[in-house]
Amino acid sequence: MVTGSSGLLGRILVNLLKNDYEVIGIDKYSPTNEPDALALDITQTPGALESMVKLRPSVVVHTAAETNVDLCETDHERARMINVEGTANVAEACAKSGARMVFISTDYVFDGTKGNYSEADQPNPISYYGHSKLEAERIVMSKLPNALILRTSVLYGWHPSKLNFVTWVIKGLRERQTLKVVKDHINSPTLADNLAKAIRSAIERNSSGLLHVAGSERISRFDFARKTAKSFDLDESLLVPVDMRDLNWAAKRPRDSSLDVAKAEKELGIELFGVDRGLEEMLRTEP
């Protein structure tokens, strides 16, 4: 069972897993005419719980979340309802049905003062989004000691309707727009398809605990945008470097929330891509 199955990661994961498993996608916006999709709002109890428990999944991958960092900052109630209470509901359903749970968390649980964070580093979120995801992590581990928490960073890839950082850059440059991009905001950009394969490996290896599963390259948003422009043969002179403080963001961002993925690569037996390899894959699979 995959929650958030209409999102970037959820959609790719359902398509990847359905070759080998019976997969049900759960989403508030699922089309009801799809046999392997269930329209379900994880914040609505007890209805959400009952429907999930009835289906007796063996594994639930929980990707559904409110990931708009500024919206989480300005609407705590919404962020809490989806990221904390929704996750608690999914964890409860897993506990009742005996399912294993894989929870997708974020690099924003860190304050960004050091970067290259390992699983042993202490979280210290500086935004409400980061707080809500950290609280959700703790709820999952308290209800399900054998759950797997996967922290990731800046997901990108192809989606039919929702933009992510890379597709925003491609669209903007193709339309000859000037794009302001932060040069002092550093992460570990993650190709969603690569993450989906890592999740499949984690399921098959019965992994539990905490893993950092992200791209293997620590890079600023501006350099990432430049590499995107180069890969897709677009005009990088339209990219304008700015400082984080110059942008009118509601939420604070960690300056360097890059993740150390060595443990995950070893434990999952998978190569986590750097930016060049990830963009190469996108170029190869452009719809």
Sequence and secondary structure as in RCSB ss.txt:
>XXXX:A:sequence
MVTGSSGLLGRILVNLLKNDYEVIGIDKYSPTNEPDALALDITQTPGALESMVKLRPSVVVHTAAETNVDLCETD
HERARMINVEGTANVAEACAKSGARMVFISTDYVFDGTKGNYSEADQPNPISYYGHSKLEAERIVMSKLPNALIL
RTSVLYGWHPSKLNFVTWVIKGLRERQTLKVVKDHINSPTLADNLAKAIRSAIERNSSGLLHVAGSERISRFDFA
RKTAKSFDLDESLLVPVDMRDLNWAAKRPRDSSLDVAKAEKELGIELFGVDRGLEEMLRTEP
>XXXX:A:secstr
 EESTTSHHHHHHHHHHTTTS   EEETT  TT TTEEE  TTSTTHHHHHHHHH  SEEEE      HHHHHH 
HHHHIIIIIIIHHHHHHHHHHHT EEEEEEEGGGS SSS SB TTS     SHHHHHHHHHHHHHHHH TT EEE
EE  EE   SS   HHHHHHHHHHTT  EEEESS EE  EEHHHHHHHHHHHHHTT  EEEE S S  EEHHHHH
HHHHHHTT  GGGEEEE GGGS  SS   SB  B  HHHHHHHT     HHHHHHHHHHT  
